[in-house]
Each structure stands twice: as structure tokens, then as C-alpha cells.
Amino acid sequence: MSASPSLLASLYEETVPGGGHTSFVLKRGQLLRITDLEGGANVSLLLLNAVEKSERLNLPDTLKGQHTAKLTAGHCLYSDMGRVLAAITADTCGWHDSFAGVLNAEETAEKYGSGRYQELRNGFFRNGMDNLLVEMGKWNLNLQDLLMTLNLFSKVSVDADGTFQFHPGNSQAGDYVELYAPMDTLVVLTALQHPMDPNPHYAPKPVQLSWSKVESDGISVLCRTSRPENGRAFHNTERQYL
């Protein structure tokens, strides 16, 4: 499922290497495509209101308001103010995890062993918590602001007993997800393996980021109309720009 947007030429592209991290403001009316270059990637993502950073992604409201834990095209990512930080307008992967969060340094060492900078230099084993905090510090944010993260390209289901199940191979090389910003949204992300990935070796995969400018907000129709709650969330967002 996806929208068919009318786009201007790509504004910019960059590659985030496996283990890398970055942050930026996705401006109102821009579209961000995140592509899994090799297959098996995972991107841990934070979203905040770029103007008022106390407003940030609220995953419980996102899932509850849309009656699903399977985020894909047609869904919105809600803030804790009931606004849309980003809308998923296209998705070839089909499932993105909103449960598992990220690993810290101790958990990463326990899972993958010692991978210190002293021995490995730039190949040292990075962890999601520190990577996100490095980027958040650039925007005057700190540990108390590190709350909910969405893991793009990863599938985690829950069985009848309430046990989480990670599904390897959910994303293939070339799979992508597109995020449309109806407001200025601060994006903070890192490309690291999912916390539940059973691979015992530290081997994070790279992703490509591509920005485009959307000529018409018609791209958001799919997300606006998939749930009545989404229409209200878009209304709440657009009130900021009256």
C-alpha cells in the first residue's frame, strides 16, 4: 500500500553506515525516504516537534488511536499533543516494530562481546542509547528526553501468551519506508541491529536517506482517511499554521 505523490527533484541524499547516527529537521511538506540497502537493516527512530521539543512521539497513542501494532503505509506517528509528527505514505517492508526500544552499552557488550574503540577504532561496537544521546545533545536534549523509539524495518509480533517474537528477514535489499512531515519535525535516528535480532555477531547494516519536496499534500490522503482519529490529528497539526 502506498500513495502516488507528485514530487520535485530529490533535494538531498546521504548514506548512514551501519552503526552510524544522524539528526535533522524534516521540514513541513518534505518527504523522507529511508531505504534498506543490503537487507536486514534496522533504524531506531525518535521524532519531536522541531519548534517545541517537549512535544514528542507517543507510541501508545499512535497504536491505540489506529487500533493496530502493525505500523505501515496509511498510518500516522502521533505526538503526545495529538498531532502528526510524520505520516507513513509508502512502505515496501510492511511492518515496523514499536515495542523493543534500543540497547545500552552494557547490553550491547553482553550480547556481542567486547568491542572497544581501543582495539577496533572506528569499528567499535556502538549502542543505540549512546548513539541517540550523541545526536540529541546537538539539540540541547539529554537522557530525560530519550523516551520512545520506533524500529523501522523490523518485525516483532506477540503470541497468545504475550511473548514477543522477532522475525528475521523482514526487510530485503531495496525495501523502503517514506515519511511525510505535515509539521517541522526533528528526526533523530541510528542504524543498528534490532535488540532482539538473534545474530550473535555485531553487524549493523547501512541505510540511505533521501529528501524530496512534495508539490501537493494530496500525498497524505491515504493517512488522513485510514482512520477517523488520523483526520483529527491532521486537523490538530494544521491549526498550528493558521
N, C-alpha and C positions, 0 to 999 in steps of 0.2 A: 504494500500500500504506500502511495506517495502522491504528493501534489506535483503539478507541472508548472513550475514558476517561469516567469519571464525575467531573465537575468541580464544585467550588464556584464561586460567582460570581468573576469576574475580580478579582484583588487590586489590580492597578495597570496602567496603560498609559502609554506615552510614545512620542514620535517622535524618532528620531535623524536629524537633517537630513543631506543629502549632504555629506560631508566631516567629519561630526561623529564623536564618540567618547564612550564611557562605560564604566563598570565597576561591578560589584556582585556580591554573593554570592547565587547561586541556591541556596536552602536545600533540604535533603533533603526530598523529597516534593513539590517545586514543579515546575511545568511552565512553560517559557518558549516562547512562540510569536513567531517573527520573521517579519514579513510584508514582502514587496517591494511598496511602494505604487504605483509607477509602471511597473514593468518594467525589466529591465536592471540591477538593483541588484547590489552585491557587498558582503558583510560579511566582513571579516578578523577571525578569532576566535582568542583564546587561552583555555585552560582550565587551572586549577590547583586543587589541594586547598586550600580556604579556611583550613584549620587548620594544615596543614604545607605551605607554599608551595614547598618543594623538590620536591614531587611535582607533575608537570605533564603536559600532553597529550603523548603519544608517538605520532605519526602512523605511523612504520614498524611499530610493534607493532599499531596499530589496523588497518592494511591487511593485514599478514601474518597476524594472528590470525583474520581474517574472510575471507581469500582473495579480496580484491577491492580495486580502487582506485576503485570507484564507490560512494561513501557515500550512503545514502538510508535510508528508513524500515526498521527492523529491525536497524540496525547500532548499535554502541556506539563511543564515543570513549574509548579506553583511556588510563590514566595509565602512567607508567614503572614503577609498582609493580603492574601487572596488575589495577588496579581500574577501575571505570566512573565516569568523571567526568560523563558525560552519555550518555543513550540517545536515539537519533533515533526517536521514536514515531510521527511523522506527517511527510509530505513531499509536497507537490504539485509540486515542481520536478523531482525525480528524479535529480539529480546535483550533487555539491559537490566542488570542487577541493581536493586535499590536496598539490599539488606546488609551486605557483608562489610562495608567500610574499607579501611586500609590497615596495613600492618605498621607497627612501630619498629624501632631499631632492634629491640630485644627479641621481638617475634620473628623478625627477618633473620637474625643470627641463628635463632633456634631452628628455623626451617631450612636455611641454605648453608649454614656454617659460617665460619669466619671469612669475611671478605673485606678486609680493611684497606684503606687508602694507602697505608704504608707499604703494603705488598703489591697491590693491584693498580695503584694510581687511579686514573680516570675510570678504570673498570671496576672500582669498588662497588660493593653491594649497597644500593640505595634503598630507602624505605619510604612508603607513601606518606607517613606522618611528617617526617622531616622535609621531604620534597615540597609538600603543600605549604608547610610553615615558612620555608625559604621564600616562596612566591608571595605568600600572604604578608610577610614582613615588608615587601615593597609597597604595600598599600596601607601601611600602618595598622595591620591586623596581627593578632597573636593567637596563642593556644586557646584562649577562651572563645575565639571566633571559629575554631575548627570544629564544625558540627557534622552535618550530614553530607555524605558523598555518594554520587551515582557512579556505578561501574559500567561504562559503556562497553559493548561487545561481549559481555559475559552473561551467561545464563545460570541462574540459581533458582531451583524450584523447591517447593515444600511438600513433603509427602503427608499421608493421612495422620502420621504420628507427630507431625510438626518438626521433622528433621530436614535440615537444609541439604540439598543435593546439587553439587556443581556438575555442569555438563561440558566436558571438554569438546573442542572443535565447533563451538557455537558460531564463531566468526571465521570466514575464509578470506584469503588474499583478495583485496579489491572491495570487500564489503565496506559500506559507509553509512553514516547517520548524518542528517542535516538538521541544524538548529537555527530557527528563525527568531530574531530578537525584536519583540514589539516594544521594548524599552532598552535604555542603555544598561547593559548587563556586564558585570565584572565576571570573567571566566578565569578560574584557576584550575589547572589540571596537571596530571603526571601520568606517564606511560610506564606502568609497572604491572607485573603479574598480579592476577586476582589473588586475594588472601587464601581462597580455597582451591586454587589451582594445584592439582596433585603432582605436577612436575617437581621433582626434588632438586632440580638444578636452577640456579638463578639465570634466567634467560628472557628478560623483557623484550617486547617487540616494538618496532617503531611505528609511528602513525604520521600521516600527512594532514596538515591543516590548510584549508582553502577558504578565503573570504570572497563573497560576492555581494553586490548591491541589488536588492530586489526592486523592480520598477513599480510593482503594484503589491499591496498587501493581500491580494487575492490568494497568495500562497498560503495564507493562514486559514482559509475557509474550511479545509478538512478538519483542522484542530478546533476551530470555533464551533463547529456543528456536530462534532462527535459526541459531545455531552452538553446538556444544558448548563452544567457548572462551568464548563470552559467558556461559554458565551459570557457568563457573568464575570469571570476572571479577566477576560479581554476588556470588558467594559470598565472594570476597576482600573486596569492598566492605562487605558486611553484617557481616563479622567485626568491623569497627571499632565497631559499635553494640551488640554483645552485652552 
